[in-house]
Amino acid sequence: MDKANTFSHGDLVLLIDPKKRQYIIHLDSKGVFHSVNGAISHSEILGEIFGTRKNIGNKTYVFMKPTMADFIQYAKKDTQIIYPKDIGQILIAADVFPGANVLEIGLGSGALSLALLRAIGDDGKLVSYEINSNRVLNSLTNSKHFSQKAKHIVKQIDAYEKWNEPDQDRIIMDIPEPWRAIDNSSESLKPGGILLCYLPTILQVHKLALSLESHSSFDFIEIFEILKRNWLVSDSSVRPSTRMVGHTGFIVTARKSLEVDFE
């Protein structure tokens, strides 16, 4: 048996009960998980292979290694998270690539940071600005569950003050008034670099878009949102789920351009 594919002390496990309810548990050799179905000793899970289906107390449970999306949904958070459906599109829209230098403004609970660190790989570098010290601590705690080799530097900085983080390939902002940081972003981005902003309301988007349009350094402005709807399939019907993850935020992208004077 490959021990790398089995659950050990300190691991996270996604437990799925007989009614498909999902729980994320931090395994401890002396721990006990309690739910409406009763108690399950963590020792029942330790040593099991990822994906094991096991009968405990006449009930069948499934033990999975949680994906990053699973963890983001269930992790401790003190701010509204960016949903996985948006995080995936952010990585694509910002064209985050292995080895990139990325500046993240607005750390929040660290959900996006986890995805950025995975995307930039071992040779990349992520710098995160966050003014709230409690959010920094919570984010760093969450990130320990998904160890990354990429370099991650967290700075307690007010994004609305003067700052400069040169030679950035990408800048991603999740703050209420990103238009106040456009000049700083322009100075820090490499030519051709991408600025991406995540905003919950269309009024914020409108103000940001007008600011970008009037700025001499940004072109190719794009604004969109992502809606996710699951489908249910059975022997007798195929229909959309009655619940969906609708509007969660707008994504705004722009690329830095240079004005060249011809003689």
C-alpha positions in Angstrom: 0.0 0.0 0.0 1.3 3.4 -1.0 1.2 5.4 2.3 1.2 8.7 0.3 -2.4 7.8 -0.7 -3.6 7.0 2.8 -4.9 9.3 5.6 -2.5 10.2 8.3 -2.6 12.3 11.5 -2.9 16.0 10.6 -4.5 15.4 7.2 -7.8 16.8 6.1 -10.5 14.4 5.0 -13.8 15.0 3.2 -16.4 12.8 4.9 -19.6 12.0 3.0 -22.4 10.5 5.1 -25.2 8.2 3.9 -27.4 11.2 2.9 -24.5 12.8 0.9 -23.9 15.5 3.5 -20.3 16.6 3.4 -17.9 17.5 6.3 -14.3 18.4 6.3 -12.4 17.0 9.3 -8.8 17.7 10.5 -7.6 14.2 11.6 -6.2 13.6 15.0 -5.2 10.2 16.3 -7.3 10.9 19.5 -10.1 12.8 17.8 -13.8 12.0 17.5 -16.2 13.4 14.9 -19.8 13.9 16.0 -22.8 14.4 13.7 -26.6 13.5 13.6 -25.5 10.0 12.7 -23.5 9.5 15.9 -19.8 9.5 16.7 -16.9 8.3 14.5 -13.5 7.9 15.9 -10.7 9.4 13.7 -8.9 6.0 14.1 -11.6 4.6 11.8 -10.3 6.8 9.0 -6.5 6.9 9.8 -4.6 4.5 7.5 -7.5 4.2 5.0 -6.9 4.8 1.3 -8.2 8.0 -0.3 -11.7 7.3 -1.7 -12.5 4.4 0.8 -16.2 3.5 1.3 -16.6 2.0 4.8 -19.4 0.7 6.9 -19.4 2.2 10.5 -22.3 1.4 12.8 -24.4 0.0 10.0 -24.0 3.2 8.0 -21.8 3.7 4.9 -19.4 6.6 4.7 -17.0 7.7 2.0 -13.6 9.3 2.9 -12.1 11.5 0.2 -9.1 13.8 0.1 -10.7 17.2 -0.2 -10.0 19.2 -3.4 -9.0 22.9 -3.1 -12.6 23.8 -4.0 -13.9 21.6 -1.2 -11.6 23.3 1.3 -12.4 26.8 0.1 -16.2 26.1 0.7 -15.7 24.7 4.2 -12.6 26.6 5.5 -12.8 29.1 8.3 -13.3 32.5 6.9 -13.9 36.0 8.3 -14.7 37.6 4.9 -16.9 36.7 2.0 -14.9 34.2 -0.1 -14.4 34.3 -3.8 -16.3 31.2 -5.1 -14.4 28.4 -6.9 -16.4 29.2 -10.0 -15.0 32.7 -10.1 -11.5 31.6 -9.0 -11.1 29.3 -12.0 -12.1 32.1 -14.4 -9.8 34.6 -12.6 -6.8 32.3 -13.3 -7.7 32.1 -16.9 -8.8 35.7 -17.5 -5.6 37.0 -15.8 -3.6 34.3 -17.7 -1.7 33.4 -14.5 1.2 31.2 -15.6 4.0 29.1 -14.0 6.8 31.3 -12.8 4.7 34.5 -12.8 5.2 37.4 -10.4 1.7 38.2 -9.1 0.6 41.0 -6.8 -2.6 40.2 -4.9 -4.3 43.2 -3.3 -6.9 42.2 -0.7 -6.0 38.9 0.9 -9.3 38.2 2.6 -9.5 34.6 3.9 -6.9 33.4 1.4 -9.0 31.4 -1.0 -7.7 33.1 -4.1 -4.1 33.0 -2.7 -4.2 29.2 -2.6 -5.2 28.9 -6.3 -2.6 31.6 -7.3 0.2 29.8 -5.5 -0.7 26.5 -7.3 -0.9 28.3 -10.7 2.4 30.1 -10.5 4.3 27.0 -9.4 7.6 26.5 -7.7 9.3 29.3 -9.6 6.6 31.9 -9.2 6.3 34.6 -6.6 3.1 35.9 -4.9 3.0 39.1 -2.9 -0.2 39.8 -1.0 -1.3 43.1 0.5 -3.7 43.1 3.4 -4.3 45.9 5.9 -6.3 43.8 8.4 -4.0 41.7 10.7 -6.7 39.3 11.7 -7.3 38.4 8.1 -3.6 37.8 7.5 -3.5 35.3 10.4 -6.6 33.5 9.3 -5.4 33.3 5.7 -1.9 31.9 6.7 -3.6 29.3 8.9 -5.8 28.2 6.0 -2.9 28.0 3.6 -1.0 25.5 5.8 -3.5 22.8 4.8 -2.4 23.2 1.1 1.4 23.5 1.3 2.9 25.3 -1.7 6.5 25.7 -2.8 5.9 29.0 -4.5 7.3 32.1 -2.7 4.6 33.9 -0.8 5.2 37.3 0.9 2.4 38.9 2.9 2.6 42.7 3.6 0.3 44.7 5.9 -0.1 47.7 3.5 -3.0 50.1 2.8 -3.6 49.7 -0.9 -5.0 53.2 -1.1 -1.7 54.8 0.0 1.4 55.1 -2.2 3.1 51.8 -3.0 5.3 50.3 -5.6 5.9 46.6 -6.3 7.9 46.7 -9.6 8.1 44.0 -12.4 4.7 42.4 -11.7 3.3 40.2 -14.5 -0.2 40.3 -13.0 -2.0 42.4 -10.4 -5.3 41.0 -8.9 -7.4 43.3 -6.7 -10.3 42.3 -4.4 -10.9 45.7 -2.6 -13.9 48.0 -2.5 -12.3 50.9 -4.4 -9.8 49.6 -6.9 -9.9 52.8 -8.9 -7.9 54.4 -6.1 -5.0 52.0 -6.8 -4.8 52.3 -10.6 -1.9 54.7 -10.7 0.2 52.5 -8.4 -0.8 49.4 -10.5 0.3 51.1 -13.7 3.7 51.8 -12.2 4.1 48.2 -10.9 2.9 46.3 -13.9 5.2 45.2 -16.7 4.2 46.4 -20.2 1.6 44.0 -21.5 0.8 42.9 -17.9 -2.8 42.2 -16.9 -4.8 44.0 -14.1 -7.8 42.1 -12.8 -10.4 43.4 -10.3 -13.1 41.5 -8.6 -16.2 43.5 -7.5 -19.6 42.6 -6.1 -21.7 45.5 -7.4 -22.2 47.1 -10.9 -21.9 50.6 -9.5 -18.3 49.8 -8.4 -17.7 48.3 -11.9 -19.0 51.4 -13.5 -16.7 53.7 -11.6 -13.7 51.4 -12.2 -14.4 51.1 -15.9 -14.6 54.9 -16.4 -11.3 55.3 -14.5 -9.6 52.7 -16.6 -11.0 54.2 -19.8 -9.6 57.6 -18.9 -6.2 56.2 -17.9 -3.4 56.4 -20.5 -1.8 53.0 -19.5 -4.7 50.6 -19.9 -6.5 49.1 -22.9 -8.6 46.0 -23.8 -11.0 46.4 -20.9 -13.4 43.5 -20.4 -16.2 43.1 -17.9 -18.2 39.8 -17.2 -19.6 37.5 -14.6 -19.9 33.8 -14.2 -23.1 31.9 -13.3 -23.1 28.2 -12.4 -26.1 25.9 -12.7 -26.0 22.2 -11.9 -28.2 19.6 -13.7 -30.0 16.6 -12.2 -30.1 13.4 -14.2 -32.3 10.3 -13.3 -33.9 7.4 -15.1 -37.1 9.4 -15.8 -35.9 13.0 -16.2 -33.2 15.5 -16.9 -33.7 18.9 -15.4 -31.7 21.9 -14.0 -31.3 22.1 -10.3 -33.7 24.4 -8.5 -30.8 26.1 -6.8 -27.8 27.7 -8.6 -24.8 29.8 -7.7 -25.8 33.0 -9.5 -24.2 36.4 -9.2 -21.3 36.5 -6.8 -19.1 39.1 -8.4 -18.0 40.9 -11.5 -14.6 40.4 -13.1 -12.9 43.3 -14.8 -9.7 42.9 -16.7 -7.4 45.4 -18.5 -3.9 45.3 -20.1 -1.1 47.7 -19.6 0.0 49.4 -22.8 2.8 51.8 -23.6 2.4 55.0 -25.6 5.3 55.3 -28.1 6.2 58.7 -29.6 7.2 58.6 -33.2 9.6 61.2 -34.5 
